[in-house]
Amino acid sequence: YEPSRIRNFCIIAHIDHGKSTLADRLLQMTKTVEEREMKQQLLDNMDLERERGITIKLQAARMNYLAKDGEWYVLNLIDTPGHVDFTYEVSRSLAACEGALLVVDASQGVEAQTIANTYLALASDLEIIPVLNKIDLPGADLDATAQEVESTIGLDCTDALACSAKTGVGVAEILEAIVARIPPPAARLDEPLRALIFDSYYDSYRGVVVFIRVVSGQICAGDKVRFKASGKAYEALEVGTLTPGAEKPAEALRAGEVGYMYGGIKSVSDARVGDTIVLNKAHEEVEALADYMEPIPVVYCGLFPVETTQYQLLRESLEKLQLNDAALSFEPETSSAMGFGFRCGFLGLLHMEIVQERLEREYDLDLIVTAPTVVYKVQMNDGSEIDVDSPSKLVDSSERVSVSEPYVALEMFTPKEYSGTLMELAQDRRGEYVDLKFLTEKRVSIKYEMPLAEVITDFFDAMKSRSKGYASMEYSMIGYRPNDLVRLDILINGELAPPLANIVHRDAAFTVGKALTKKLKELIPRQMFKVPLQAAIGQKIVASSSISPMRKDVLAKCYGGDVSRKKKLLQKQAKGKKRMKAIGRVNVPQEAFMAVLNLK
Ligand code: GTP
């Protein structure tokens, strides 16, 4: 144990700029993994992550590196999730490091997410080494990229490193720079134990395994410890260090070291990211490291099993997922239209998609998912304030004083030729202009303040398509603001459909109502009878359309013809049936519940 020869660092990069490729390269050059063991992209080890090419969960890897000065160093690479939903987790993994590699694709330039994470790193006082990646590409422009880094982040790029994570050129210099430029952790072995939890996962044999950075003192196998925020006490049954795919037990983890511990912890909600571990006997006098932050769901949706018999399975599956995902929240929701299901809270849209996908894939559930919604704060006539996480629960305007909705500060980075169309988009979504700034001659940053509700519809996709994929964005919550919001109800065949209700700005109610009824007309299959569709505010109908009845001869077409074709049609129908919920007498398909997300 020699703290002066430890380096704890992470890699900050925009999606696809080469974080995983560079990480693999570092592991390979330090012989942490043998060539033949090298699976592509070891650090992203969830299937879902690999498939979607995004990093969701944090991991860490310890490397031994023989530097040019002839000394061996321990390099701990701590991975950070690359998505906006997980900002707090990113900030905690950064807090476990002394330095960061800021990887920028030299053929693309700086992106919004990179900036956001770099600011987090600067806030944690990290030493940042700019790395310009993909220099093997003909489109790589080192000078322009360096200039962008300087103008956007204000980071001196004189000593920026250039590399190709793909070919390996320049990677040896990165290892040397980590040793030379990133400071070693402070030697605080003599102080009381304080360790920061920066990640955890649930294992059915050992319980929760927590990943920690020891900030001061030491933690030994057998120690009685306490988690400051949760207040729970455990025995550290085992502590050790992490290499990809393996955990190596050790006697102790000391100040400056990174590793894992476990000890009969039942659920990740008892071992939250950001919590501080101290020795049980000293827990009263030793203070927690930084302010622990409770994860707060910002997006809610309803999950209902298509088959009511799957309700129990859905509950068990959510409970299992929660063991590993402290930010997931859910509670039972019953409605006459949808039957038994759950109202679930997520950190953001991506988080929501991940959970849905895992439920369907890993637990084989068929779900109806209702459109995501933000949490509104409603000031009631009696002076109380209530949270509304489901549009159908918004009370009539006669019972309330006002409704407030969450706002975000949004920043987009884009080539300048798309700035006009992107500003138009932001304006359309009730955005309030804040600032436009040139980053370089060719690229600009555009800032708006906007209701979160407008961002969680198809804003991201619209931004991408308007900018031909070139723009990137980032947002953070800035608090609640009152607006003239109303509940827009949908009636199908004269019957209220609560899962299709929306909260919209009064000025937009007519437009949304019209677009939504039109869309529903396309999405809901014809019935044997005519189905009126209406959008209403209270008793007032603001828009309507109708689905004409099915013509009797639709199936007749297939008779007498090709048998396999008929079979196929029936199969298709059966499959289509799987994702439907009956509202009154009408079967409503999954897509209809999401219709409000892409009305344009
Ligand atoms: P996330 O995990 O989604 O954050 O992405 P990432 O930043 O880890 O990117 P990743 O390492 O997966 O690289 C994205 C793509 O760029 C892959 O197809 C890589 O093969 C490619 N790539 C990475 N580094 C280089 C490089 O130096 N040169 C070239 N030509 N391609 C590279």
Boltz pocket constraint, residues with backbone or C-beta under 6 A from the ligand:
constraints:
  - pocket:
      binder: B
      contacts: [[A, 13], [A, 14], [A, 15], [A, 16], [A, 17], [A, 18], [A, 19], [A, 20], [A, 21], [A, 22], [A, 44], [A, 52], [A, 53], [A, 54], [A, 55], [A, 82], [A, 133], [A, 134], [A, 135], [A, 136], [A, 137], [A, 163], [A, 164], [A, 165], [A, 166], [A, 167]]
      max_distance: 6.0
